[in-house]
C-alpha cells in the first residue's frame, strides 16, 4: 500500500489520507464508503471496456456516478 501511495508523488502534510482495502463489487464498496465517511468528493480513474459509456468512463466509474452521494472527479490517463 505504501508503494502505491508513494507512486502518486508527494502528499501535502495537511492532507488527511485514509486507505482501506475491501473485497466485493468495486462500485458498491466505493459508494458504501463514500456514504459511511460523508465524503465530499470521489476521485476515480477511467479505462476502456465494452460499451461506449464504459469505453469513456469504465464500468466502475459509470456505476459510481449513477449512485454517488457527492461530487465525482473521473480522471483518464492520456495515452501516448
N, C-alpha and C positions, 0 to 999 in steps of 0.2 A: 504494500500500500504506500509506503514512504517513497519508493522508487517512482510510482505512478504520479504522486503529488509533486515530487521533485522534477519530473519531466515537464511540468506545466510552467516552469520558470519560478521567479521569486514570488512569494506571497507576502503582502504587507503585514507587519506585526499587528496592525489594528484589525485585520480580517479575522472574523470568527469562523474557523474552518472545522466542519464536522464531517467525519467519514463513517460509513456504515456499510456492511455487506449483508445482503439478504438474498434468500432464494425465492423463486416464484416468477410469475409473469412480470417482466420488467415494467411495463406501463402501469400495472396495478400497484406494484410496490412503490414506484415513484409517486403516484397520486396519493397513496396512503401516507407516505412520509411527509409529503407537502401539507396534507391536512393536519397530521399529528403535530407538526412543527409550526404550523401557522405561517408557512413560507410566503414571502413577498414575491419571489421570482424562482422559476425553474429554468436551468440552463441545460440544453440538450444538444448533442451532436446529431447531424442528419447524414444518412447514407442511402444509396440507391437500393431498390428492391423491385418488386414485380409491377405494381400498378403505377399510374402516372403520379398520383399523390404520394405514394410510397417512394417513387424514384426521387421526388423533390424533397420530401421530408424524412422518409424512413417510417416503418410501421409503428415503432415505439413512439416516435415524436408525434405522429398523427394521432394515436390514441391518447397520449397525454394532453395534446392540445384540445381534444374534444371534452376532456373531463377535468381540466385543471381548475383549482380554486383560486389561482393567482395568475400573474403575467408569466409569459414564457418567452425565452430567447432561444431560437434554434440556430445553431452555428454549423456552417458547412465548410469543410476544408477544401480549399481551392486545389484542383488537380493541376499537375504540372503539364 
